[in-house]
Amino acid sequence: GQPERPSLSIKNNESINNIILKKLKIALALTSEDMLSILEEAGVTISKGELSAVLRKEGHKNYKECGDRYARNFLKGLALKHRA
């Protein structure tokens, strides 16, 4: 009687970074400003619009794939923030 859960559709391996960032944002209840400050702590500066493009659904006209650099530095900044 349980409804089937939709499968996670990953069209290519590059979009896994986008999914990781989205899931972390939801799980940690982060705002866009929080994410920008975490990235700045790791030494990466991006605009709010660029972050928004990374967090969009694949197929949207403003969607942008998240590179390994952003994902790696976000995790690095997250570790630095929570260790302090």
C-alpha positions as protocol buffer text, in pm:
chain_id: "A"
residue {
  index: 1
  type: GLY
  ca { x: 0 y: 0 z: 0 }
}
residue {
  index: 2
  type: GLN
  ca { x: 300 y: 238 z: 3 }
}
residue {
  index: 3
  type: PRO
  ca { x: 329 y: 478 z: -291 }
}
residue {
  index: 4
  type: GLU
  ca { x: 640 y: 430 z: -500 }
}
residue {
  index: 5
  type: ARG
  ca { x: 909 y: 688 z: -446 }
}
residue {
  index: 6
  type: PRO
  ca { x: 1034 y: 856 z: -761 }
}
residue {
  index: 7
  type: SER
  ca { x: 1383 y: 748 z: -856 }
}
residue {
  index: 8
  type: LEU
  ca { x: 1663 y: 1000 z: -849 }
}
residue {
  index: 9
  type: SER
  ca { x: 1718 y: 1087 z: -1212 }
}
residue {
  index: 10
  type: ILE
  ca { x: 2078 y: 1165 z: -1285 }
}
residue {
  index: 11
  type: LYS
  ca { x: 2119 y: 1225 z: -1656 }
}
residue {
  index: 12
  type: ASN
  ca { x: 2495 y: 1250 z: -1641 }
}
residue {
  index: 13
  type: ASN
  ca { x: 2770 y: 1224 z: -1383 }
}
residue {
  index: 14
  type: GLU
  ca { x: 2838 y: 1598 z: -1383 }
}
residue {
  index: 15
  type: SER
  ca { x: 2499 y: 1678 z: -1228 }
}
residue {
  index: 16
  type: ILE
  ca { x: 2579 y: 1480 z: -912 }
}
residue {
  index: 17
  type: ASN
  ca { x: 2749 y: 1789 z: -766 }
}
residue {
  index: 18
  type: ASN
  ca { x: 2430 y: 1990 z: -817 }
}
residue {
  index: 19
  type: ILE
  ca { x: 2227 y: 1724 z: -638 }
}
residue {
  index: 20
  type: ILE
  ca { x: 2474 y: 1709 z: -348 }
}
residue {
  index: 21
  type: LEU
  ca { x: 2454 y: 2086 z: -297 }
}
residue {
  index: 22
  type: LYS
  ca { x: 2073 y: 2084 z: -313 }
}
residue {
  index: 23
  type: LYS
  ca { x: 2047 y: 1796 z: -64 }
}
residue {
  index: 24
  type: LEU
  ca { x: 2293 y: 1960 z: 178 }
}
residue {
  index: 25
  type: LYS
  ca { x: 2108 y: 2290 z: 155 }
}
residue {
  index: 26
  type: ILE
  ca { x: 1780 y: 2119 z: 248 }
}
residue {
  index: 27
  type: ALA
  ca { x: 1927 y: 1887 z: 512 }
}
residue {
  index: 28
  type: LEU
  ca { x: 2111 y: 2166 z: 694 }
}
residue {
  index: 29
  type: ALA
  ca { x: 1831 y: 2421 z: 640 }
}
residue {
  index: 30
  type: LEU
  ca { x: 2073 y: 2667 z: 480 }
}
residue {
  index: 31
  type: THR
  ca { x: 1974 y: 2987 z: 307 }
}
residue {
  index: 32
  type: SER
  ca { x: 2149 y: 3111 z: -5 }
}
residue {
  index: 33
  type: GLU
  ca { x: 2334 y: 3366 z: 207 }
}
residue {
  index: 34
  type: ASP
  ca { x: 2456 y: 3085 z: 435 }
}
residue {
  index: 35
  type: MET
  ca { x: 2583 y: 2893 z: 135 }
}
residue {
  index: 36
  type: LEU
  ca { x: 2760 y: 3200 z: -2 }
}
residue {
  index: 37
  type: SER
  ca { x: 2931 y: 3262 z: 333 }
}
residue {
  index: 38
  type: ILE
  ca { x: 3041 y: 2897 z: 352 }
}
residue {
  index: 39
  type: LEU
  ca { x: 3192 y: 2923 z: 3 }
}
residue {
  index: 40
  type: GLU
  ca { x: 3364 y: 3251 z: 97 }
}
residue {
  index: 41
  type: GLU
  ca { x: 3513 y: 3085 z: 403 }
}
residue {
  index: 42
  type: ALA
  ca { x: 3674 y: 2832 z: 168 }
}
residue {
  index: 43
  type: GLY
  ca { x: 3807 y: 3113 z: -51 }
}
residue {
  index: 44
  type: VAL
  ca { x: 3554 y: 3100 z: -336 }
}
residue {
  index: 45
  type: THR
  ca { x: 3344 y: 3402 z: -430 }
}
residue {
  index: 46
  type: ILE
  ca { x: 3040 y: 3353 z: -652 }
}
residue {
  index: 47
  type: SER
  ca { x: 2737 y: 3568 z: -711 }
}
residue {
  index: 48
  type: LYS
  ca { x: 2392 y: 3494 z: -575 }
}
residue {
  index: 49
  type: GLY
  ca { x: 2266 y: 3451 z: -932 }
}
residue {
  index: 50
  type: GLU
  ca { x: 2533 y: 3194 z: -1010 }
}
residue {
  index: 51
  type: LEU
  ca { x: 2443 y: 2999 z: -695 }
}
residue {
  index: 52
  type: SER
  ca { x: 2079 y: 3014 z: -795 }
}
residue {
  index: 53
  type: ALA
  ca { x: 2166 y: 2874 z: -1139 }
}
residue {
  index: 54
  type: VAL
  ca { x: 2352 y: 2582 z: -977 }
}
residue {
  index: 55
  type: LEU
  ca { x: 2054 y: 2501 z: -753 }
}
residue {
  index: 56
  type: ARG
  ca { x: 1798 y: 2503 z: -1036 }
}
residue {
  index: 57
  type: LYS
  ca { x: 1639 y: 2191 z: -1181 }
}
residue {
  index: 58
  type: GLU
  ca { x: 1824 y: 2031 z: -1471 }
}
residue {
  index: 59
  type: GLY
  ca { x: 1659 y: 2136 z: -1795 }
}
residue {
  index: 60
  type: HIS
  ca { x: 1570 y: 2488 z: -1675 }
}
residue {
  index: 61
  type: LYS
  ca { x: 1694 y: 2759 z: -1912 }
}
residue {
  index: 62
  type: ASN
  ca { x: 1917 y: 2913 z: -1642 }
}
residue {
  index: 63
  type: TYR
  ca { x: 2052 y: 2580 z: -1510 }
}
residue {
  index: 64
  type: LYS
  ca { x: 2427 y: 2559 z: -1471 }
}
residue {
  index: 65
  type: GLU
  ca { x: 2626 y: 2248 z: -1388 }
}
residue {
  index: 66
  type: CYS
  ca { x: 2819 y: 2265 z: -1064 }
}
residue {
  index: 67
  type: GLY
  ca { x: 3183 y: 2189 z: -1117 }
}
residue {
  index: 68
  type: ASP
  ca { x: 3397 y: 1982 z: -884 }
}
residue {
  index: 69
  type: ARG
  ca { x: 3568 y: 2299 z: -764 }
}
residue {
  index: 70
  type: TYR
  ca { x: 3249 y: 2447 z: -616 }
}
residue {
  index: 71
  type: ALA
  ca { x: 3136 y: 2121 z: -457 }
}
residue {
  index: 72
  type: ARG
  ca { x: 3481 y: 2053 z: -309 }
}
residue {
  index: 73
  type: ASN
  ca { x: 3517 y: 2405 z: -172 }
}
residue {
  index: 74
  type: PHE
  ca { x: 3163 y: 2404 z: -32 }
}
residue {
  index: 75
  type: LEU
  ca { x: 3242 y: 2088 z: 164 }
}
residue {
  index: 76
  type: LYS
  ca { x: 3575 y: 2239 z: 275 }
}
residue {
  index: 77
  type: GLY
  ca { x: 3402 y: 2559 z: 393 }
}
residue {
  index: 78
  type: LEU
  ca { x: 3134 y: 2356 z: 570 }
}
residue {
  index: 79
  type: ALA
  ca { x: 3403 y: 2164 z: 759 }
}
residue {
  index: 80
  type: LEU
  ca { x: 3584 y: 2485 z: 851 }
}
residue {
  index: 81
  type: LYS
  ca { x: 3261 y: 2647 z: 973 }
}
residue {
  index: 82
  type: HIS
  ca { x: 3151 y: 2356 z: 1189 }
}
residue {
  index: 83
  type: ARG
  ca { x: 3495 y: 2291 z: 1341 }
}
residue {
  index: 84
  type: ALA
  ca { x: 3523 y: 2646 z: 1470 }
}
